[in-house]
């Protein structure tokens, strides 16, 4: 497995792989790898024969009050996990390498970036879109894999790729979950034992919404309110939102439709978690 931090060296490695007729796959990550990331590497391997993982804690998607400085960075463990997963190349750029002095260009994706995470974290998706497009330009993958847990993020990236004619196929891999249903996340390590018990309320609220809709409930607002109430009842859980939206536009729905997505976000102490579930009628 190659480990590269310089963009010039990365371009040469990609060029060499292309010259061998290899299909390039990319999995952008912020590190702190867990089984969910490993599943993305395997999904990428099924679509490409040269898998590139990027590890970079992107500062432009964090607001000043968020956990950028505390975000876990166990690079050696991450490299070992990537190697065991069969990754061919890991790109570990520096902040200075990607955002040199005088950097002033950012990507804004309107519409899908506005609700939910976009409303609560106004600069977040600008940072996400910018770094992902930069990584796409550097790696030039044929296919890129993202996790379904960050549902709004993958929807935004799909929109950006379509609007800007980026020649990459975007694949969304299923969310990996703990034994009790909690979505795997690098931030789960911050949870205390009691918070970890309460965190399952996010997954429960999504299942509650699915059950209500499958039972024939047509009042979408009532279903969303039930999700919110379930979160509020869990000890130490402070919900940010609980909504049912269109899977592509992410606009909140006023009536059921054949395909929907339920999305929740909540804080447990200083830790913020998100989750979602697609619902089909």
C-alpha positions in Angstrom: 0.0 0.0 0.0 1.3 3.4 -1.0 1.0 6.3 1.5 1.4 9.7 -0.2 1.0 13.2 1.1 2.2 15.4 -1.8 -0.2 16.2 -4.6 2.5 15.8 -7.3 3.4 12.4 -6.1 -0.3 11.5 -6.0 -0.8 12.5 -9.6 2.2 10.4 -10.7 0.8 7.3 -8.9 -2.7 7.8 -10.4 -1.1 8.2 -13.9 0.8 5.0 -13.4 -2.4 3.1 -12.4 -4.2 4.5 -15.4 -1.4 3.4 -17.7 -2.0 -0.1 -16.5 -5.6 0.1 -17.5 -6.9 0.3 -13.9 -10.3 1.7 -12.9 -9.8 4.2 -10.1 -12.0 4.3 -7.0 -11.9 6.9 -4.3 -13.2 6.9 -0.7 -12.8 10.3 1.0 -12.6 10.1 4.8 -11.6 12.2 7.7 -9.8 9.2 9.3 -10.6 7.7 12.7 -11.5 4.7 10.6 -14.0 2.1 11.9 -15.9 -0.8 10.4 -18.2 1.5 8.5 -15.2 3.0 6.6 -13.9 -0.5 5.9 -17.3 -1.4 4.3 -16.8 1.6 2.0 -13.4 0.4 1.0 -14.9 -3.0 0.2 -17.8 -1.4 -1.8 -15.2 0.6 -3.7 -13.2 -2.5 -4.5 -16.2 -4.1 -6.0 -16.4 -1.2 -8.5 -12.7 -0.5 -9.1 -9.4 -2.3 -9.1 -7.3 0.6 -7.8 -8.7 1.9 -4.5 -7.6 5.3 -3.2 -8.6 6.3 0.4 -8.0 9.9 1.4 -7.5 10.9 5.1 -7.9 14.6 5.8 -9.7 16.4 8.6 -11.0 19.2 6.5 -11.0 22.5 8.5 -13.3 24.4 6.1 -16.3 22.2 7.1 -16.0 23.0 10.8 -17.4 26.2 12.4 -15.2 27.9 14.9 -17.1 26.5 17.8 -17.1 22.9 16.5 -14.7 20.0 17.3 -12.0 20.4 14.7 -9.2 20.5 17.1 -10.5 17.6 19.1 -11.4 15.4 16.1 -9.6 12.1 16.5 -6.5 11.6 14.3 -5.1 8.1 14.9 -3.2 8.0 11.6 -1.1 4.9 12.3 -4.1 2.9 13.2 -6.0 4.2 10.2 -3.2 3.3 7.8 -3.1 -0.3 9.3 -6.9 -0.5 8.9 -6.7 0.7 5.3 -3.9 -1.8 4.5 -5.9 -4.7 6.0 -8.9 -3.6 3.9 -6.9 -3.9 0.7 -6.6 -0.2 -0.1 -4.0 0.5 -2.7 -3.1 4.1 -1.9 -3.8 6.4 1.0 -3.6 10.1 0.4 -2.8 12.1 3.5 -2.5 15.7 2.5 -1.6 18.6 4.8 -3.8 21.7 5.3 -1.0 23.8 3.7 -1.0 21.5 0.7 -4.7 21.8 0.0 -5.3 25.3 1.3 -2.1 27.3 0.7 -1.7 30.9 1.7 -4.1 33.1 -0.2 -6.6 30.3 -0.9 -10.0 31.9 -1.8 -12.1 29.6 -4.0 -15.1 27.7 -2.6 -17.9 25.6 -4.0 -21.5 26.3 -3.0 -24.3 23.9 -3.9 -27.7 25.6 -3.4 -31.0 24.0 -2.6 -30.1 20.6 -1.2 -27.5 22.3 1.2 -30.1 24.6 2.8 -32.2 22.6 5.2 -31.3 20.6 8.3 -27.5 20.5 8.5 -27.2 23.5 6.3 -29.5 25.5 8.5 -27.7 24.6 11.7 -24.2 24.7 10.2 -24.2 27.4 7.5 -20.6 27.0 6.3 -20.4 23.2 6.6 -21.5 22.2 3.1 -19.4 24.8 1.4 -16.4 23.2 3.0 -17.6 19.7 2.1 -18.3 20.5 -1.5 -14.9 22.3 -1.9 -12.8 19.6 -0.4 -14.6 16.8 -2.3 -14.2 18.6 -5.6 -10.5 19.2 -4.9 -10.0 15.5 -4.1 -11.9 14.5 -7.2 -9.6 16.8 -9.3 -6.5 15.3 -7.7 -7.5 11.6 -7.7 -9.6 11.8 -10.9 -11.6 8.6 -9.9 -14.0 6.7 -12.1 -16.1 6.0 -9.0 -16.3 7.4 -5.5 -18.1 5.8 -2.5 -19.7 7.6 0.4 -21.7 6.4 3.3 -25.5 6.7 3.6 -25.2 7.9 7.2 -24.2 11.3 5.9 -27.3 11.4 3.8 -27.5 15.1 3.1 -23.8 15.1 2.2 -24.1 12.4 -0.4 -27.1 14.1 -1.9 -25.2 17.3 -2.1 -22.2 15.6 -3.8 -24.5 13.9 -6.3 -26.0 17.4 -7.1 -22.5 18.9 -7.5 -21.2 16.1 -9.7 -24.3 16.5 -12.0 -24.3 20.2 -12.1 -20.6 20.6 -12.8 -20.3 17.6 -15.1 -17.7 15.9 -13.0 -16.9 12.6 -14.7 -17.2 10.3 -11.6 -19.9 7.8 -10.6 -21.1 8.4 -7.0 -22.1 5.3 -5.1 -23.8 5.4 -1.7 -23.0 2.4 0.5 -25.4 1.3 3.4 -24.8 2.6 6.9 -23.0 0.2 9.2 -24.5 -0.2 12.6 -23.6 -1.5 16.0 -25.4 -4.5 17.4 -28.3 -2.4 18.8 -28.7 -0.3 15.6 -26.6 2.8 16.5 -25.0 4.1 13.3 -21.2 3.7 13.4 -19.5 7.1 13.7 -16.0 8.4 14.5 -17.7 10.6 17.1 -19.2 7.6 19.0 -15.9 7.4 21.0 -16.8 10.6 22.7 -20.0 9.1 24.3 -20.0 8.2 28.0 -21.6 4.8 28.9 -24.9 6.5 29.8 -24.9 8.6 26.6 -24.2 5.5 24.6 -27.3 3.9 26.0 -29.4 6.9 25.2 -28.0 7.3 21.7 -30.0 4.3 20.4 -33.0 6.7 20.5 -32.0 8.1 17.2 -32.4 4.7 15.5 -35.5 4.0 17.4 -37.1 7.2 16.2 -36.4 6.3 12.6 -38.0 2.9 13.0 -41.0 4.6 14.7 -41.5 6.8 11.7 -41.3 3.8 9.3 -43.7 1.8 11.4 -46.2 4.7 11.5 -46.1 5.3 7.8 -46.3 1.6 7.0 -49.4 1.5 9.2 -51.1 4.0 7.0 -50.4 7.3 8.8 -50.8 10.2 6.3 -50.1 13.1 8.6 -46.4 13.6 8.0 -46.1 16.4 10.6 -47.6 14.1 13.2 -45.0 11.4 12.4 -42.2 13.9 12.6 -43.5 15.1 15.9 -43.6 11.6 17.2 -39.9 11.1 16.2 -39.0 14.3 18.0 -40.9 13.3 21.2 -39.1 10.0 21.2 -35.8 11.7 21.1 -36.8 14.2 23.8 -37.8 11.3 26.2 -34.3 9.8 26.1 -32.0 10.8 28.9 -29.5 13.4 27.9 -30.6 13.6 24.3 -31.2 17.1 22.9 -32.6 16.9 19.4 -31.7 19.3 16.6 -34.3 18.1 14.2 -36.5 15.1 13.2 -37.9 15.4 9.7 -39.3 13.4 6.8 -38.1 14.6 3.4 -37.9 13.9 -0.3 -34.8 11.7 -0.9 -33.4 13.9 -3.7 -34.3 17.5 -2.8 -34.4 16.9 1.0 -37.3 19.3 1.2 -39.7 18.4 4.1 -42.8 16.6 2.9 -46.4 17.5 3.7 -47.8 14.2 2.5 -46.5 10.6 2.1 -45.0 9.6 -1.2 -43.6 6.3 -2.5 -40.1 7.0 -1.4 -39.1 9.2 1.6 -36.2 9.6 4.0 -36.5 10.2 7.7 -33.6 12.2 9.2 -32.6 13.0 12.8 -29.8 14.9 14.5 -29.3 15.2 18.3 -26.7 16.2 20.8 -25.6 14.1 23.8 -23.4 16.3 25.9 -20.8 17.8 23.5 -21.2 15.0 21.0 -23.5 15.5 18.0 -24.9 12.5 16.1 -27.0 12.2 12.9 -28.8 9.3 11.4 -31.4 8.5 8.7 -33.5 5.8 7.1 -35.0 5.5 3.7 -38.7 4.6 3.7 -40.6 3.0 0.8 -44.3 2.6 0.7 
